[in-house]
Amino acid sequence: MESYPEESASGEMRVAMAAAREAAEISRSYYAGNFTVTTKADLTPVTQADVECEQAIRKTILERFPEHGFYGEETGRTREDADYLWLVDPIDGTKGFVRQYPFFSTQIALMHKGEIVLGVSSGTMMDELAWAEKGRGAWLNGKRLSISAIDDPDCAAVSVGNLKSLAGSEGWASLGGIVERADRIRGYGDFYHYHLLAAGKIEAVIESDVNILDIAALSIIVTEAGGVFTDLNGARPQLGIRSVLASNPSLHRQYLEVLRGHVA
């Protein structure tokens, strides 16, 4: 299997990977539960680990690229006029982290003039580090990723996330048609089902109630592995994204025809 020589990566990618590894050390040190938890205005939790991971990532990136913008889950956005914008969720899956689920991750992406050009997804407790740069393929622990070629909905494995918000949408019945036909339905959640998708181990991810910091890095990993990544109405990832339909090109077309216009 083809391997990725990390030393050939761009300077931006090397910095992103260094920042992800530093964050992994911090989050791993807190994973046993020795941290404080507070509640943000949107009623979601934030821990010491979230804050310290983001501070470390921000320091690592902006020391190397001070002219770039930075948009973090915990510290907000800087330099809105910058052509380059780093998108960072230091611990995606904080609710699970608090309850010691291993499915949390660190997400780091770089957007250039509205296009995501780089992404790193670090599944700390599962020892999975995935990354992609525009035009250079997608990789997991140094091995190239490739999306599944299965194009029959009856043979597809589909992972669905955030069912609560999907259930409250007008597209619930449409989603039910996809679920009824699929060979397997799972809810792997968070970063993990995107890693499985990019590796060709499942065929689609459908979810709602996301934001750009959750999925920016994962979107380029999936597309560089040969997949298509949009919202449930077919729009490419932008700062206001709220839902995801990700799959191989054939199934994406089929699923989008079912879902478009019914789910926000």
N, C-alpha and C positions, 0 to 999 in steps of 0.2 A: 504493500500500500504506500502511495506517495506520502512523503513527509514534508513538513513545512520548516525551512531553515529560518529560525527566528531572527538571525542576524541579518537576513535580507529584508526584513520588514521596514516600513517607513519609520521615520523618527517619531511621528505621532503614535503609531501602533506600539512601538517599544515603550513609550511613556505610558500609554493606556494600560499595557500589560503589567508594567511595574506598579502602577497605581492599584490595579486590581489585586495583585499579589499582596501589596501592603494592606489593603482593606481586608483581605482574607485572613491575615494574621490577627488583625484586631477583632473581627467578628468571631473567629474561632476561639479566641481567648475569653469571650463573653458568653459563648454558647451554653455553658453549663448553668447559666441563670443568675450570675452575680452582676446584675445591672438594675438600674432604676428604669421605670416605665412611666411616661407621662402621656396625656391625651391632647392631640392637636385640636384646632377649632373645627375640623371636619370629622371629629370623633374617631380618627385613626390613631393608633399608638405610635410613639417614637421612643427609642431607647438611647442610652449612652452609646451603644455600639453604632447606631445609625449616625449619630452626630460625629463621633470620632472617626468613623470610616470616611464620611464625606469631607471632613476637614483634612484628612490625610490625602485623599484623592485630589482635592482642590489644590492643596499645596504642591503636590507633585506635578500636576498639569500646568498650573499657572506660573510656577518657577521656570518651566521650560518654554511655555508659550504665553507670556504675559499679555500679548495683544489679542488673544482669543477671548470670546465670551464663555461664561460658565453658567449652566442652569442645573441646580441641584435640588433634590427633593426637600432637603432640610434648610438650605441656606439661600434658596431663591436664585435669581438671575442677575448677572452683571453684563455690562457692555452690550446692550441690545442692538447697537449699530455694527457690531463686529461681523465680518463675513464668516468666520468660523465660530461655531457654538458647540461646546461640550455639554452633553446630556447625561446626567448621572443620577442613578438611584442607588445609594450606598448599600442598602439592604432591601431588596425587593422581596416582599413576603414577610414583613415585620410581624404580622399577627402569628404566622407560623413559627418564626424565630422565637417569639416570646414563649410559645408552648413547646419549644424544642423539636419542631419538625425540621427535617434536613433539607427541605425544598426551597429555602431562601437562596438568594444570589446577590451578586454585585453586578450592576449593569452600567457600562460606560460606552457612550457613542459620540461620534463627531459628525456634526452637520455642517456642510459648506453651502452657503447661499440657498438654504432650504432643502438640500439633498443630503441624506445620510450616506457618508462615505467610509465609515469605519465603525466597527462594533466589537466589544469584548463582553462576554457573558461568563461570569465566574460562579459556578455552583460549588461553593466552598466545601460543604460537608460531604459532597458526593464526588469530590476530586475531578470535576469536569470544568475545563477551561476552553471555551469556544471563542473563535474570533473570525473576523472577515474584514477585508478591505475591498473597495470597489475594483472590480476587474481582476482580483487575485484569488478568488475562490474562498471557500469557507472551511474551517478547520476545527477539530476537537482533539485536544491533547496532542496536537502535532500531526494528526492524520486527516486527510481530505474528506470532506463530507459531500454526500450526493443524495438528492431527494429521491423518493420512490417513483417508479414509472407506472404504478397501478392506476388505471384510469376508469375502472368499473366501480361505481358506488356500492355495488353489492359485495365487493371484495375489500372495501376500504376500512381501515381503522381510523376512527375519528376521536379526538380528544376535545372535550367541551369545558370551558371555564366560566366561572361566575354565572351559574345557572339562575341564581335568584333574580338578577337584573334581566337576563334573557327571558325568564318566565313572565315578567311583567310587560313585555313588549308585544307589539302587534304581530311580530314574526314568530311567535312561539309555535304556532301550528305549522309554519313552513319548516322550522327547525325539526319539528317532530317527523316530518317526511324524510329528512336526511337521516335522523336517528333510526327510523324504522327500517331503512334499506341497508344501513352500514353493517359490515361483518362484525365489527367490535366497536363499542362505545366505552370510552374511558374518560376520566377527569384528572389527568396527571398534574395539571396546574402549573402556575408560575413559569419559571424558565424551562422546566424540565420537558414539557411536551414540545417546545420548540427545538430543543436539542434532538429529541427523538425524531421529529419531523425532518430536520435538516439531514439527519443520518439515514433516512429512508426506512425507519422502523415503524412509523405510522404515516398516514396519508394526509391528514388535515387537522388543523386547530381552528376552532370557532369559539370566540369569547367576547364578552362585553365588559363594560366598566373598567377600562384600562386608561392609562394616559401615556403620553409619548415617552416619559422616562422609563416606564415599565418595559416598553417593547422596541425602542429605537435600535439598540444593538442587535436584538433578536431578529429584527426585520431584515437587516443586511446579511446576517448569517444565513437566514432562510433563502433569500434571493440569490446570494452567491453560491448556494448549494443547488440552485436550479429551480427554486420554487417561486411562487407569486405570493405577495404579502400586501393586503389591502385592508380597508375597513369593510364592514358588512354591506356597504353600498358601492364598493369598488374603487374607492379613493385611496391613493398611495399615502403612506404615513407622513403626516405633518404635525405641527405642534398641537393641534386641537383634536387629534384622533381619540376615539372613545371605544372602538370595537375592532375586532380582528377576524378576517378570514384568510387563512394561510394554507396553501396546499401546492401540489404540482399543477402545471398549467391546465391540463385537461380537467381535473376535478374542480379546480378553482372556477373555471368557466361554468361548469354544471351547477355547482353550489351557489355561485353568485346569481345565476338565473332564478334560483328558488328564493333566495333571501333578499335580493335587491329591492329597496323601497319599503321593506317591512320592518327592518330593525335599524335603530339609530346607531 
